[in-house]
Amino acid sequence: MSFLLNLSRAQKRSVLLGTDVALVPVALLSAASLHFGLLGAWPWFAGNWAFTLLMMTVAAGCSYGLGIFRIRLKAFDRSAVVQMMAFAALLGAASLVLAMFAGLGIPFRLHMTFCIAFFLLSTGSRYVMLEVLLNAYRANGHVTSVMIYGAGKTGMQLASALKSHPDIIPVGFVDDSLALRGQTVGGLPVYHGARLEEVLVQTNPDRVVIAMPSASRKAVAKIERRVERTGVKLQVLPSFAQLVGQEEARGTFDDFLGRENLHEDIAIGFQEYVDQSVMVTGAGGSIGSELCRQILRCHPKSLILFEQNELALYDIEMELSDLARRNNVALKAVLGSISDAPLLRDVMQRDQIDVIFHAAAYKHVPMVQSNPLVGLKNNVLGTATLAAIAKEQRVARFVLISTDKAVQPVNVMGASKRFAEMIVQDHASRQCETAFSIVRFGNVLGSSGSVVPLFQDQVARGGPVTLTHPEVTRYFMSVQEAAQLVLTSGGLGQGGEIFVLDMGKPVPVLRLAEQVIEAAGYSVRNADYPDGDIEIITTGLRPGEKMHEELTGRGGKMTTSHEKIFCVQDDCLSELELAAALKQLRDAVAQHDEDAAIAAICRWIEGYSFPLQQVQ
């Protein structure tokens, strides 16, 4: 092995040239054996030794002239096989011509058989030498074994490329297609996707590569989470067409953060949820579903998925059921509204809830702005109902998931979340057995209504990309960061805190739009670059939209035991004021009086005013 690895390039070429020459007598003897039989082949071969030597000389000249001996073993692909075919055909023609001139009387069929035998022997010998060389490399260094998820065109191309790599070896495919189950593709076994975790444990690869460029982001994310649970490293491969620009290349949402992803840095305090009964409201939403995934990894006793959207609840229950079963966690799906007090009380009593993460809310700013009664009823009165019953049932921890739009709100959604914060602050200010806390963060990349998927859809349609204002900035974070912030802060909370994450500097949304366009392989068309591909147009700020968001109010922020998490102070209403505010809002909602509801939040949410021209 050491000798093979130490061969110079010139020495390797000499070996290949010598092999081509040495295979000539072998091919002639094989052809003679087929025509004259084993007993007659040797006398014929011995009687034509001069012809054999001449053909060996011709083979050396042809190999040198055609550059056959220069073809590297690792580059021995389809085109190389075609070259070998031409080489063999040339030798067959040379043997025919030389035999005719020498008057040897060799049958035409023997020349044809010699040509075919030489081609098979020379090609086969190279594949054998390649395997020997790869095994020599792999025996003298660390080999990375790779499991390929996706046995389609991209997966097969990847497997073919890796087979000639000295340090990487593909061990098989995983694919969801029933037709491929138990099959062999490109010499590699195909395992079914339903057994992914079991397959990874059995084969123990160093890495999984997802080779399904046409799969949806949701499907890829689901595979990523399943692989992540096994501890195997993961990569997502674009298609070859994407690499050369024939298809849209997909960037991950984290590429647009403009800072280092923090979710690996804030994973502390999760022991608070071990053997606890945890309920997540809004479990089918972007934040709620990611919370559920991460909570299951904390090994709770039970996880209650509370959601009013039937399809979203079904999807998250189906996704998590296998993981919950493996982790011995009781998983329950509850279809209902956070305004349904009897249902909430029944769930908390029956399942003995220890922790509540309240993620259920209407969050789309323009939608809530044009439907304020529904938004206020759900976000404010629903939170009041949930918090009151949690306190009544002595739930140990209650964590409200809020938003940066609650700071100095200028829209109904932000005002409703600030109102919800004050409700939680009021409960926390009184002596009770429940530790109420709030987690506030900015925009979540990839969530429903997020700007990045909107930009990507507009780019996929050929543009233009719409921007409300060229100077708008926003704080952004990944959904994994958001969920881990919530879990970590929930463990830190003692009661009444408003936690925020150090999210770096706000990101200009104009730059974000440019990044999305460039990530798709296009250029921005503007006054400086009139020949660009996609234009960014400004539509004007939407009703209730801020130019710049902020995470802290006038009270500033304080450090916590975690360097990336801060605690902020915001004033809240007194107990009597909050009771009056809730009564005013409840009366307005009960009477379906939108003006009265708006008047209530204008009165009680400091600094908020509802522009009348926005009411249609």
N, C-alpha and C positions, 0 to 999 in steps of 0.2 A: 504494500500500500504506500509506504514511504517513497519507494522508487517511482511509482506512478505519479505521485503528487509533485515530485521534484523534476519531472521531465520538462525540458524547455519547449517552447512552441515549435522550434525547428525539429526537435527530436520527435514530437508528437506527429508532425507532418510526415516525417520519415517512416514512422510506424504505419500510418495510413497508406502511404505509397507502397511500402513493403507488403502490406496486407492485400492490396489490389493485385500486385504481381503474384503473390503466393496463391491466390484463389484461382488463378487461371488453370493450373494443372488439376486442381480439385474439381473445377467445373467441367473440364474436358473428360476426366475420368468418370464423373457422374453421368455425363451425356453418353459416353461409350457404354456404361453399365446398362443404361436403359435400352440401348440399341442392340448390343451384342451379348447382353447378359453378363453376370459377374465373372464367369470363367473366361469369356472371350474378350472382356474389356482390358485386362492386364496385358495380354499379348499385343493387342492393337495399340495400347498406350505406349508400350516399350518400343514398338516398331516405329512410332512417330514422335520419338523424343526430340528430334530436331525441330519439328513443327511446333511442339510445345514450347521449346525455348524461344522460338521466334515470336510466338503469341505472347509470351511473358514480356518480351522486349516491346512489342506493340502496346501492351497494356500499360507499361511504364510510361511510354511516350504519350498515350492518350490521356492518362491520369494527370500527367504534368501539363499537357497542352490545354486540357479542359478545366484545369484548376480543381479537379475532384479532391485531390489530397489536401487542399487548403480549406475545405468545408469543415468547420468546427463541429465536433460531436454535439455540443449543446445547441447548435443552430441547425441540426439535421431535421428539417421540416419537409413539408410537401414539395416545395420547389427543389430541395436537395434530392428528394426521391426521383423527381422528373429528370434531374441531371444524371443520376445513376442509371436511369432507364436509357437515356441517350448514350451513355458510356457503354452499357452492355450491348446496345444495338450496333454501335460502331465496331465493337470487338467481334460480334457475330458476322458483320459484313466483311471485316478484315480476314477472318478465318476462312470464309467462303472464297474470297478472291485469291488468297495465298494458296489454298488447297487446289484451286483450279489451275493456277500457274505451275504449281509443283507436280501436278498430275497425280495427286494422292488418292483420288477416287473416293473421297469422304462423302457420304450421303448428305443431301441438303437438310434432311430432318435432323441430323446430328448437329449441324451448325445452329439451327433454331433452338434445339434443346440446350446447347452450350450457352447461347445468349440468355435464355431464361434462367438457367442454373446459375450463371455468373451474377445476374441481377439479384436473384434471391439471396445468394451467399454474401455478396458485398453489402447489400442493404441490411441483412440480418446481422452481419458481423459488426456493423456500426452501432446498431441498437444494443447489442451485447456489450460492446466496449463502453458505450455511454452509461449503461447500468453499472458496470464495474467501476468506472471513473466516479460516478455519483456516490456509490457506496464507499469508495475510498475517501472522498471529501467528507461525507457524513460521519464516517468512522473516526475522523480526526478533528471534529469540531462539533459545536452545538447545532442541532437540527431543530428548526421550528416546524412543528406539525400543524397543519391548517385544515379545519373543517369548513367546507363551503356551503353556505345556505343559499340554495337556488341552483337547480340543475338545468337551467335554461341556457340560452346562447352565451350570455355573459359568464355564467358559471363554468361552462365547458371551456370557453376561451381562457379563463383564469387557470383552470386545472391543467390545460395543455401547456400554458406558459410556465407554471410552477414545476412541472415534471422534470424540466431540464435545469432547475435551479439547484445548486449544490447544497444550500443551507435551508431550503424550505421544501417540505414534502406534503402534498395534499393526501389526506387520509380517507376522504369520502365526501358525499353530498348529503345535505338535508333538504327535503323538498316536501311541500304540502300536497302535491299531486298524487292521487290514489293510483294513477296509471303507472307511476314510476316506483311505487313501493316495492322493495325487494329486488329491483332491477340493478344492472351494472351499467354505468355510463362512463365511457372513456377509461374503462378498466378500474373504476372506483365504485364502491357500493353506494346505493342511495337509501337513506333512512327517511322515515316519515316524520314530518314536522311535529306531529302530536307527541312524539317521544323524544323531543329535543333534549330535555334535561337528562333523561336516562341515557341517551346516546353519548352525550358529552362526558358523563361519568364513566361509561364503558370505554370509550376511545381515548379519553384524556388528551384532547388536542391542546396546543399552546394558544391557539387563536381561532376565532370564528370570523369568517369574512362573509358579509351579506352581499350577495351578487344578484340583486333583484332591482335594477334601476327603475322598473316600471311600477314597483309596489308603492302603495300610498304611504305617506308619512306615518299615519296611525298604525299601519301593519308593521312597518319597520320598527317603530317605537315599541310595539308589543314584543317583537323578537328580541330587541335590545334588552328589555327588562328581564326576559326569561334567561337570556345568556348571562346577564349580570348576576343573577342569583346563583349561578354555578361557579362564579369566580374566574371564568375564562375571559381573556381579553377579546375585544370586539373591534372590528372595522367595517365600515360600509363602503362598498366599491361602486363607483359610477360605471355606467356602460362605456364600452370603447367608443361608441358613437358620441357620447357626451364628452369624452376626453378630447376628441378631435373637433368638437364644436358643431356636430350635426344635430345634436339634441340639446335641450335645455339642461344645464348642470344644476344640481340641487345643492344649495348651501344649507348648513344646519343653522337653526335659529341662534345658537350660541355664537356664531361667527359675527353677529351684528351687535353684540353687547358693548363693544368698544372698551372692554376691560377684561381682566382675568376672571373666569368663572369661579364663584366663591362656594359652590355647594359642597365641595369636599372639605372646606374649612370650617363649616358651622355645624357639623354632625356631632353634637354633644347633647347630653341630657336626655337621650332617648330611653334610658332606663326607667324614666317616669311612667312609661306606658306598658312595661312588661307585666303580663298577667292582669291587665286592666280591661274593663269593658268600655270601649271607645265608640262614640257615635259621631259621624260626620254628616252635617247637613249640606245639601248641594253636592252630594257624592258623585253625581254624574258629570259635573262641570270640569273645566280645565284644572282648576286648583284642587277642587274636592277629590277628583279621581286620582291625582298624583299624591295627595295626602294619604288616601287609602292604600295606595301601593307601598308607600314608605312606612306607614303604620304597621302593615302586615310584617315587614321585616323587623319590627320591634317586638314581635311575639306577644301581642296582646291576648287576653283570654277570649275576647269576642270583638267583632267589628260590625257596627250597625250602619248600613248604607241608607241614609234618609234622603229622598229625592222626589220631587213632584213631576218630573218628566219621565214618563214610562219607558221610552226607548233608551234614554240615557242610563236609567237605573238598570235595565236589562243588560246593556252592553258592559257596564262596569262589574255587575255581578258575574256574568259569564267569564269575563277576563280574569277575575280574582279567585274564582271558585277553586281551581286546581291548587293555586299557591296556598290558599287558606287551609285546604284539606291537608296538604303536606306539612304545614306548620302547626297543625292541630288547633286552628283558630275557628271559632264558631262565627260564620259569616251569615248575616241576615240582611235582607233587602226590605225596606219599608217605603211604600209609595204613599206620599202625603205631603201636606203643606205645613210650614212652620207656624201658620196661623191657626192650625187645628189643635187647640189646647187639650181636648180629651185624648186624642191620638198620641200627642207628645207625652202626656202624663202616663198613659198606658205603657208606652215603649220604655220610658225611664224606670217605671216600677218593675215591669216584667223582666227587663234585661239588666237591672241594677247598674245603670250607667255611671261610670267613674269620671270620664272625660268627654267633653263636647267640643268639637271644632265646628264653629258656625261659619260655613262658607256659602250658604245659600243667599243669593241676592240677585237683583236685576242690576247689571253693571254697565250696559251699553248707554253711553251718555245721551246721544240724540234720541234714542228710543224712550228712555225714561223722561227726558225733557218734554217729549210730545205726549206722554202718557203718565203724568205725574201722580194721579190718584193710585194707579196700580203699583207704581214704583214705591210710593210712600207706604202703602198698605203692607207690602211685602217686606221692604227693607227696614222700616221703622216699627210698625205694629207687630210684624212677625218676630222681630228680634226681641221686642218687649215681652211677648208671650213666651218665647223660648227661654229667655233669661229668667223670667219669674218662676217658671216651672222647674228649671234647673236648680234654682235656689230652694224652692219648696221641697224638692226631692233630694236635697243635700248632695248634689253632684260635686265631686272634689275640685274639678277644674273646668272652666268655661273660657274658651279662647275665641274672640270675635276676629274675623278676618276683614280688615278694612282696606282703605285705599288712600293714596296721596291726594286724591280729589276731595277728601274730607277736610283738608287744610285750607282755610279761607275759601270755602266753596263758592263757586259761581254758577253751578248747575244743580238741578234737582237731585240727580244721582249723588253728587258729592254732599249735598245738604242732608240727604236721607242717611248716608253713611255716618256723617258727623252726629246726627240725631241718635243713630244706633250706638255710636261710641259713648255718648253722654248717658244713655240708658245703662250701659255696662259699667261706666264710671260710677253712676249712682248706686248700683248694687254693690260695687266694690267698696264704696265709702261707708257702708253699713256693716255692722258685725254679722258675719254669716260663715257657714262652713265651706262655702264655695269660693275658690280663688278665681276671680274674674280678671281677665287681661285682654289686651287688644294688640294685634299685629298689623302694622300699616306698611304697605309697599307700593311700588309703582306699577307700570305696565308689564304684563307677562307676555313674553314673546311666544307666538303660536297659539295663544288662547283664543276662544271664540270672540270675534269682534276686534282682534288685535290688528294693528296696522300692517305688520309684515306679511301675513297671508294675503291681505287685500292687495298690497303692492305686487306680490308674486303672481296673483291671479291676473292683475292688470297687465303685467309684463308678458304673461303667457298668451294673452289675447292680442299682443302687439302694441299695447299702450293706448292712450297716454296714461301715465301714472299721475293720480290726483293728490295734491297736497293742499291743506287748508291755508297754510301761511308759510312762507320761506324761512321765518325765524322761530317757528315753533320748536320747543325742546321737550323731551320727556325722559324720565328715568325708566330704564328697562332692566328686566331680570329674566332668567330662564325659569320655567315652571319647576324644575328640580330645586333651584335656589329658593324659590318662594315657599315650596312645601317644607324644605328643611328649616327655613327661617321660622315658619309657624311652629313646627315640632320643637325646635330648640327653645324658642321664646316661651312656648307653653310650659316647658320644663323649668325655665328660669322664673316665671311669674309667681309672685306671692300675693298679688291682688292690687288692681287699679292701674297697672303699668300700661303705657302705650309704647310698644317696641317698634323700632325701625332698623333697617339694615343699612350699613355703609355701602351705598350703591355707586360710589364714584361720582363722576360728573354727569349731568344730564346730557343726553344724546340729541344733537340736532336732527329732526325728523327728515329734513332735506337731504342730509348726508346719508341717512338710513335708506331713503328712496334711491339715491345714487348707488349705494352698495348693492341693493337688491337687483338693480338693472345690470350692474357690472358682474355680479355673481352668476347671472343667467347668460353671460357671454355677449351682452350688448353694450352699446355706448350711449351716453346721454346726449340728446339733441337739444342744443340751446343756442343763444346768440353767438357764443364763442366757437361752437362746433355745430354748424348748421347741417352737416352731413351725418350727424349721429343717428342712432336707430330709434330711440324712444324718448319722447318729450315728457317733461314734468310740468304740469299745469297747476296753477293756484286757483282754488275755488272759493277761498274766503273762510274765515272761522265759522264753525257751525254754532247753532244756538247752545249757549252754556259751555263753550269750549274756552279754556285758558290758553294764553300764549306760553306760559311756563308753569309747571307744577312744582310744588315744594313738599317736603316730607315732614318738616317741623313748623310749628306756629311761632308765635312770639316768645314762647317760654324757653326756647333753646332745647338742648339735649344733654343727657348725662350718660356717662359710661356705665357698662354693666360688667359682669364677670367674663363676658366674651368680647374680644376686641372689635369684632365686626358688627355687634349688635348694640344699639343705643336705646335709651329710654327718654321719652319726651314728656313734657308737662303741658297740658292744655286745660283751660278753665272749663268748668261744667256747671250746670244748673243746680240749684238747691233741690232738696227732695220735694218741697211744695211747688216750686216752679216746674220741675219735670212732670209732676202729676198734672198740673194745669195744662202744660204743653201737650201731653198725651191725650188728655180729655178733649182738648180743642181739635186735635188731629183726628181722633176717633169719631167725634161728632161729624166732622166734615166728610170723612170717608163713608160713614153710615148714610149720610144724606146725599152722597155722590156730588158734593159741592166742591168743585175744583178750585174755585176762587178762595173759599174758606181754608182749604188745605194749604194752598200757596201762602195765604196770609199767616197761617200758623207757623210755617217754617221761616217765613220772613221775620216774624216776631221773635222767635226763640233761637234761631241760629245766627249767632253774631256775625255781622258783616254781610249776610246774604240778602240779596234782593232779586226778585224774579222779573226780568224785563217783559213788560206787557206785550211788546210787539212780537215776542217769541211764541205767544199763545195763539194757536190757529183754531 
